[in-house]
Amino acid sequence: MAEISVVVTLGATEPYEATVGACERAGLSVERRLEPLGVVTGRIEAGRLEELRRVVGVVAVEEERSVTLPPPDRPS
């Protein structure tokens, strides 16, 4: 199954590092830790998203989206 990039929002009720570790055990390959924001980003197999969402301390799991804008000098 294909891997997707996700943004995981963590709650304040559980210790940050413990929750990140549980996310890794659920299949998340962590790419960035943004502890002051309570967020971690990474990649996970699409079929394991529900497992990640059930981790204690996880508030939300969102698929990372990318946006491409045209060059500023290009007429619309």
Contacts in CASP RR format, 6 or more apart in sequence:
PFRMAT RR
TARGET T0000
AUTHOR 0000-0000-0000
METHOD contacts of the structure
MODEL  1
MAEISVVVTLGATEPYEATVGACERAGLSVERRLEPLGVVTGRIEAGRLE
ELRRVVGVVAVEEERSVTLPPPDRPS
1 45 0 8 1.000
1 46 0 8 1.000
1 47 0 8 1.000
2 45 0 8 1.000
2 46 0 8 1.000
3 29 0 8 1.000
3 43 0 8 1.000
3 44 0 8 1.000
3 45 0 8 1.000
3 46 0 8 1.000
4 43 0 8 1.000
4 44 0 8 1.000
4 45 0 8 1.000
4 46 0 8 1.000
4 49 0 8 1.000
4 63 0 8 1.000
4 64 0 8 1.000
5 31 0 8 1.000
5 41 0 8 1.000
5 42 0 8 1.000
5 43 0 8 1.000
5 63 0 8 1.000
5 64 0 8 1.000
6 28 0 8 1.000
6 41 0 8 1.000
6 42 0 8 1.000
6 43 0 8 1.000
6 44 0 8 1.000
6 49 0 8 1.000
6 52 0 8 1.000
6 61 0 8 1.000
6 62 0 8 1.000
6 63 0 8 1.000
6 64 0 8 1.000
7 39 0 8 1.000
7 40 0 8 1.000
7 41 0 8 1.000
7 42 0 8 1.000
7 61 0 8 1.000
7 62 0 8 1.000
7 64 0 8 1.000
8 23 0 8 1.000
8 28 0 8 1.000
8 39 0 8 1.000
8 40 0 8 1.000
8 41 0 8 1.000
8 42 0 8 1.000
8 52 0 8 1.000
8 58 0 8 1.000
8 60 0 8 1.000
8 61 0 8 1.000
8 62 0 8 1.000
9 38 0 8 1.000
9 39 0 8 1.000
9 58 0 8 1.000
9 59 0 8 1.000
9 60 0 8 1.000
9 61 0 8 1.000
9 62 0 8 1.000
10 16 0 8 1.000
10 19 0 8 1.000
10 20 0 8 1.000
10 38 0 8 1.000
10 39 0 8 1.000
10 40 0 8 1.000
10 57 0 8 1.000
10 58 0 8 1.000
10 59 0 8 1.000
11 19 0 8 1.000
11 38 0 8 1.000
11 57 0 8 1.000
11 58 0 8 1.000
11 59 0 8 1.000
12 38 0 8 1.000
13 57 0 8 1.000
14 56 0 8 1.000
14 57 0 8 1.000
16 35 0 8 1.000
16 38 0 8 1.000
19 55 0 8 1.000
19 56 0 8 1.000
19 57 0 8 1.000
19 58 0 8 1.000
20 30 0 8 1.000
20 33 0 8 1.000
20 40 0 8 1.000
22 55 0 8 1.000
22 56 0 8 1.000
22 57 0 8 1.000
23 30 0 8 1.000
23 40 0 8 1.000
23 52 0 8 1.000
23 55 0 8 1.000
23 58 0 8 1.000
24 30 0 8 1.000
26 44 0 8 1.000
26 48 0 8 1.000
26 51 0 8 1.000
26 52 0 8 1.000
26 54 0 8 1.000
26 55 0 8 1.000
27 44 0 8 1.000
27 45 0 8 1.000
27 48 0 8 1.000
27 51 0 8 1.000
27 52 0 8 1.000
28 40 0 8 1.000
28 42 0 8 1.000
28 43 0 8 1.000
28 44 0 8 1.000
28 52 0 8 1.000
29 42 0 8 1.000
29 43 0 8 1.000
29 44 0 8 1.000
30 40 0 8 1.000
30 41 0 8 1.000
30 42 0 8 1.000
31 41 0 8 1.000
31 42 0 8 1.000
31 43 0 8 1.000
32 40 0 8 1.000
32 41 0 8 1.000
32 42 0 8 1.000
33 40 0 8 1.000
34 40 0 8 1.000
34 41 0 8 1.000
41 64 0 8 1.000
42 64 0 8 1.000
44 52 0 8 1.000
49 61 0 8 1.000
52 58 0 8 1.000
52 61 0 8 1.000
53 61 0 8 1.000
70 76 0 8 1.000
END
